[in-house]
Amino acid sequence: MPDAQLELVEVAQAAGVRATFAGSGGAVVGTVNGEEQLEALRDAYADVGADVLAVEPGTAGPADEHDAGPSDNVVALDRRPR
């Protein structure tokens, strides 16, 4: 496993987010519990050059476009090119 992929999981786990590999070769998926944890994850990923895309299960778009509950965000984490 490339170090960059391991780093994405380790950063998420350090922020308290359950994360695993997505199988795409450059992203991981995880779940967050509320907006505070989501913002902490965004900050941690920004520090390593990665993005966070929060989506609500059962919808076709980002969680910001829907009324997501505090623990139903699924997060796709993708590394930015450096």
ROSE-4610 file (N, C-alpha, C; in Angstrom, 1 decimal, always signed):
// ROSE-4610
residu = [M/M/M/P/P/P/D/D/D/A/A/A/Q/Q/Q/L/L/L/E/E/E/L/L/L/V/V/V/E/E/E/V/V/V/A/A/A/Q/Q/Q/A/A/A/A/A/A/G/G/G/V/V/V/R/R/R/A/A/A/T/T/T/F/F/F/A/A/A/G/G/G/S/S/S/G/G/G/G/G/G/A/A/A/V/V/V/V/V/V/G/G/G/T/T/T/V/V/V/N/N/N/G/G/G/E/E/E/E/E/E/Q/Q/Q/L/L/L/E/E/E/A/A/A/L/L/L/R/R/R/D/D/D/A/A/A/Y/Y/Y/A/A/A/D/D/D/V/V/V/G/G/G/A/A/A/D/D/D/V/V/V/L/L/L/A/A/A/V/V/V/E/E/E/P/P/P/G/G/G/T/T/T/A/A/A/G/G/G/P/P/P/A/A/A/D/D/D/E/E/E/H/H/H/D/D/D/A/A/A/G/G/G/P/P/P/S/S/S/D/D/D/N/N/N/V/V/V/V/V/V/A/A/A/L/L/L/D/D/D/R/R/R/R/R/R/P/P/P/R/R/R]
num = [1/1/1/2/2/2/3/3/3/4/4/4/5/5/5/6/6/6/7/7/7/8/8/8/9/9/9/10/10/10/11/11/11/12/12/12/13/13/13/14/14/14/15/15/15/16/16/16/17/17/17/18/18/18/19/19/19/20/20/20/21/21/21/22/22/22/23/23/23/24/24/24/25/25/25/26/26/26/27/27/27/28/28/28/29/29/29/30/30/30/31/31/31/32/32/32/33/33/33/34/34/34/35/35/35/36/36/36/37/37/37/38/38/38/39/39/39/40/40/40/41/41/41/42/42/42/43/43/43/44/44/44/45/45/45/46/46/46/47/47/47/48/48/48/49/49/49/50/50/50/51/51/51/52/52/52/53/53/53/54/54/54/55/55/55/56/56/56/57/57/57/58/58/58/59/59/59/60/60/60/61/61/61/62/62/62/63/63/63/64/64/64/65/65/65/66/66/66/67/67/67/68/68/68/69/69/69/70/70/70/71/71/71/72/72/72/73/73/73/74/74/74/75/75/75/76/76/76/77/77/77/78/78/78/79/79/79/80/80/80/81/81/81/82/82/82]
x = [+0.8/+0.0/+0.9/+0.7/+1.5/+1.3/+2.4/+2.4/+1.3/+1.0/+0.0/-1.4/-1.7/-3.0/-3.1/-2.0/-1.9/-2.1/-1.5/-1.5/-3.0/-3.8/-5.2/-5.9/-5.7/-6.4/-5.9/-4.6/-4.1/-4.5/-4.6/-5.0/-6.5/-7.3/-8.7/-8.9/-8.1/-8.3/-7.8/-6.7/-6.3/-7.3/-8.2/-9.3/-10.5/-10.4/-11.5/-12.5/-12.1/-13.0/-12.7/-13.7/-13.5/-13.4/-12.2/-12.0/-11.3/-11.5/-11.0/-10.7/-10.0/-9.6/-10.9/-11.0/-12.1/-11.9/-10.6/-10.3/-10.0/-10.1/-9.8/-8.4/-7.5/-6.1/-5.8/-6.7/-6.4/-7.4/-8.3/-9.3/-9.6/-10.1/-10.7/-12.1/-12.8/-14.2/-14.3/-15.1/-15.3/-16.6/-16.9/-18.1/-17.7/-18.4/-18.2/-19.4/-19.2/-20.3/-20.5/-21.2/-21.5/-20.6/-21.0/-20.3/-19.0/-18.8/-17.5/-16.5/-16.8/-15.8/-15.5/-16.5/-16.3/-15.4/-15.6/-14.7/-13.3/-13.1/-11.8/-11.1/-11.9/-11.3/-10.9/-11.8/-11.4/-10.1/-9.9/-8.7/-7.5/-7.6/-6.5/-6.1/-7.1/-6.8/-6.2/-6.7/-6.1/-4.6/-4.2/-2.8/-1.9/-2.5/-1.8/-2.1/-2.9/-3.2/-4.3/-5.3/-6.4/-7.7/-8.7/-10.1/-11.0/-12.1/-13.2/-14.5/-15.2/-16.5/-17.5/-18.4/-19.4/-20.7/-21.2/-22.4/-23.4/-24.7/-25.7/-26.1/-26.1/-26.6/-28.0/-28.2/-29.5/-29.9/-28.9/-29.1/-28.2/-28.4/-27.5/-26.5/-26.4/-25.5/-24.9/-24.0/-23.4/-24.3/-23.9/-24.7/-25.2/-24.4/-24.8/-26.1/-26.5/-27.7/-28.9/-28.7/-29.8/-29.8/-30.8/-30.9/-30.3/-29.0/-28.3/-28.3/-28.5/-28.5/-27.0/-26.8/-25.5/-24.5/-25.1/-24.2/-24.4/-25.1/-25.3/-24.5/-23.4/-22.5/-21.6/-21.5/-20.5/-19.4/-18.2/-17.2/-16.2/-16.1/-15.1/-13.9/-12.7/-11.5/-10.6/-10.2/-9.4/-8.2/-7.1/-5.8/-5.7/-5.4/-5.1/-3.8/-3.6/-2.3/-1.4/-0.1/+0.8/+1.7]
y = [-1.2/+0.0/+1.2/+2.2/+3.4/+4.2/+4.9/+5.7/+6.7/+7.4/+8.4/+7.9/+6.7/+6.1/+5.8/+5.2/+5.0/+6.3/+7.3/+8.6/+9.1/+8.9/+9.4/+8.7/+7.4/+6.6/+7.0/+7.2/+7.6/+8.9/+9.9/+11.2/+11.2/+10.5/+10.3/+9.7/+8.6/+8.0/+8.8/+9.6/+10.6/+11.6/+11.9/+12.9/+12.2/+10.9/+10.2/+9.6/+9.6/+9.2/+7.7/+6.9/+5.5/+5.6/+5.1/+5.3/+4.0/+3.7/+2.6/+2.9/+2.1/+2.3/+2.1/+2.9/+2.9/+1.9/+1.6/+0.7/+1.4/+2.7/+3.5/+3.9/+3.6/+3.9/+5.4/+6.1/+7.5/+8.1/+7.3/+7.8/+6.8/+7.4/+6.5/+7.0/+6.1/+6.5/+6.3/+7.1/+7.0/+7.7/+7.6/+8.2/+9.2/+10.3/+11.3/+11.4/+11.9/+12.0/+13.5/+14.2/+15.6/+16.6/+17.8/+18.9/+19.2/+19.1/+19.4/+18.4/+17.1/+16.2/+16.3/+16.7/+16.9/+18.1/+19.2/+20.3/+20.0/+19.2/+18.8/+18.0/+17.1/+16.3/+17.1/+18.1/+19.0/+19.7/+20.2/+20.9/+20.0/+18.8/+17.8/+17.4/+17.2/+16.9/+18.1/+19.3/+20.4/+20.5/+20.1/+20.2/+19.2/+18.1/+17.2/+17.2/+18.3/+18.4/+17.5/+17.3/+16.4/+17.1/+16.7/+17.2/+16.3/+16.8/+16.0/+16.4/+15.4/+15.5/+14.8/+15.5/+14.9/+14.7/+13.5/+13.2/+12.5/+12.7/+12.0/+10.7/+9.6/+8.4/+8.5/+7.9/+7.8/+9.1/+10.0/+11.2/+11.2/+12.1/+12.2/+13.3/+14.0/+15.1/+15.3/+16.4/+16.7/+16.9/+16.6/+16.7/+18.2/+19.2/+20.6/+20.9/+20.1/+20.4/+19.7/+18.9/+18.2/+18.4/+17.9/+18.0/+16.8/+16.7/+15.6/+15.7/+14.5/+14.5/+14.5/+14.7/+14.9/+13.7/+12.5/+11.3/+10.6/+11.2/+10.4/+10.8/+11.5/+11.9/+10.7/+10.4/+9.5/+10.4/+10.2/+11.1/+10.4/+11.0/+10.5/+11.4/+10.9/+11.7/+11.4/+12.5/+12.3/+13.2/+12.7/+13.4/+14.4/+15.6/+16.6/+16.4/+16.7/+16.6/+17.6/+17.3/+18.2/+18.8]
z = [+0.0/+0.0/+0.0/-0.9/-0.9/+0.4/+0.7/+2.0/+2.0/+0.8/+0.7/+1.1/+0.7/+1.1/+2.6/+3.1/+4.5/+5.3/+4.8/+5.5/+5.6/+4.6/+4.6/+5.7/+5.8/+6.9/+8.3/+8.4/+9.7/+10.2/+9.2/+9.6/+10.0/+9.3/+9.7/+11.0/+11.3/+12.6/+13.7/+13.5/+14.5/+14.8/+13.9/+14.1/+14.7/+15.0/+15.6/+14.6/+13.3/+12.3/+11.9/+11.8/+11.3/+9.8/+9.3/+7.9/+7.3/+6.1/+5.4/+3.9/+3.2/+1.9/+1.0/+0.0/-0.9/-2.1/-2.3/-3.4/-4.7/-4.7/-5.9/-6.1/-5.1/-5.2/-4.9/-4.3/-3.9/-3.0/-2.5/-1.6/-0.5/+0.6/+1.7/+2.0/+2.6/+3.1/+4.5/+5.2/+6.6/+7.0/+8.3/+8.9/+9.9/+10.0/+11.1/+11.9/+13.1/+14.1/+14.4/+13.5/+13.8/+13.1/+13.1/+12.4/+13.0/+14.3/+14.9/+14.4/+14.4/+13.9/+12.4/+11.7/+10.2/+10.0/+10.8/+10.6/+11.1/+12.1/+12.6/+11.5/+10.8/+9.7/+8.6/+8.2/+7.1/+7.4/+8.6/+9.0/+8.9/+9.4/+9.4/+8.0/+7.2/+5.8/+5.0/+5.3/+4.6/+4.9/+6.1/+6.5/+5.7/+5.1/+4.3/+2.9/+2.5/+1.1/+0.5/+1.3/+0.9/+1.1/+0.4/+0.4/+1.1/+1.6/+2.2/+1.5/+1.1/+0.4/+1.3/+2.0/+2.8/+2.0/+2.1/+1.4/+2.4/+2.1/+3.0/+2.3/+3.0/+2.4/+1.8/+0.7/+0.1/-0.7/-0.9/-1.7/-2.9/-3.8/-5.0/-4.9/-3.7/-3.7/-2.3/-2.2/-1.0/+0.2/+1.4/+2.6/+2.7/+2.3/+2.5/+1.8/+0.7/+0.0/+0.6/+1.7/+2.3/+3.8/+4.4/+5.9/+6.5/+6.5/+7.1/+8.6/+9.2/+10.7/+11.1/+12.4/+13.0/+12.8/+12.6/+12.5/+11.2/+10.2/+9.0/+7.8/+8.0/+6.9/+6.6/+5.3/+4.8/+4.2/+4.4/+3.9/+3.0/+1.8/+0.8/+0.9/+1.1/+1.3/+0.1/-0.6/-1.8/-1.7/-2.1/-2.0/-3.2/-2.9/-4.0/-4.6/-5.9/-6.5/-5.8/-5.6/-5.0/-6.0]
